[in-house]
């Protein structure tokens, strides 16, 4: 009796790749409506290779997928807000809002004296 070409371990590995691809894309597309489009693209790519029968071809596809996941890995991946190093701890903090100073209020060097002047 021969072993099946694709075992349960292969299916789990592909499912793991799929989940990792979704999580990696979620690091780049934080807004869900934008991420959903990317998730559909990822799903289409996995579905297109669903019926690959050759183990050699499948190995190449899986290696390329691993390479792409490593290439597109986010340098500052999203973590749950309350997790250590999570977004609660200042990931993607918006820049401070600095009001525009009219040119007539700037000094000779083109800088505003924030200490002596009150901002509106």
N, C-alpha and C positions, 0 to 999 in steps of 0.2 A: 504494500500500500504506500503510495507516495504522499508526501506532505502537501498541503494546499500552497499555491504560489504566494498567497498573501495571508499571513497569519493574523491572529488577534493582536499581536504585538505591533504589527505594521499598521493596523487600523488605529491603535492607540497613539502611535507615533505621529501619524498624519493628523489626527484630531488635536494632538498637542501642538503641532506646527500651526494648525489653523487658529487655535486659541492664542498662541504667541503672536501670530501675525495681527490678529484683531487688537490685542493689548498694545502691541508696538504702534499700530496706527492710531490708537486712542491717545497715546502720548503726544502725537503730532497734531491731532485734530481734537481739541478739547470740547468744542461745541458739537453736540450730538447730531444736529442736522447735517453738518459738514462731514462728520465722521461716518454717518450712515451711508453716504454715497461711497466712501472708501471701503466700508465693510462689504457693500454689495459687489464692488470690484474684486475684492479678495475672494469672496464666495464664488464669483464667476470663474476666477482662475483655478480654484480648487475643483470646482465642478467640471471644468474643461478637461482636467487630467484624471477624472474619476475612473474612466474605463481603460486605463493604461494596463496592458497585459504583460509587457516585457519587464522583467525585473531589472535589467540593465538600464532601460529607459527610465524606470521609476527611480532608481538610485540616482541618476543624473538630475532628475527633477527635484528630488529631496535635497540633494547637495546644493543645487542652485537656490532653493528656498531658504536653506540654512544660511547661505552666503548673503542673500538679500536681507534676511532678518538681522544679521550682524552688521551689515552696511547701513541699514536705516535705523539702527538702535539710537534712541534719543539720549543725548548727553545728560539730561536732567529728567528722568522718567517720572510720570505722575505716581504719586503715592496717596493713599487715603489721607484725608485731612488730619485725623488724629493719630496716624501712625508716626513713628519716629522719622524725621525728615519729611513729613507730609506737607501738604499745601497750607496747613494751618501755621506752619513755621516758615512763611514768607517765600514760597515758590511763586514766581510770576507776580510779584508785588507790583501794582500799578505805580507809575512814576508820580512824584508829588506834583500837584498843580501849582504852578508859579504864575502869578498874574503878569500880564504884559505891562512893562513900564514904558510910558511915553518918552520919546527921545529928549524932550525938553527937561525931563527930570534926571537924566543921566549926567554924570560928571565928565570931566575932560577926557578921561581914559575910556569912556563908553560903558562904565559900570555904575550900577545903582548902589547907593549907600543904604543897605537894608537895616543897619543897626540904628541909624538916626531917623529914618523915615518910617512912617506907618504905611503899611500896604492897605489898599482899599478892600 
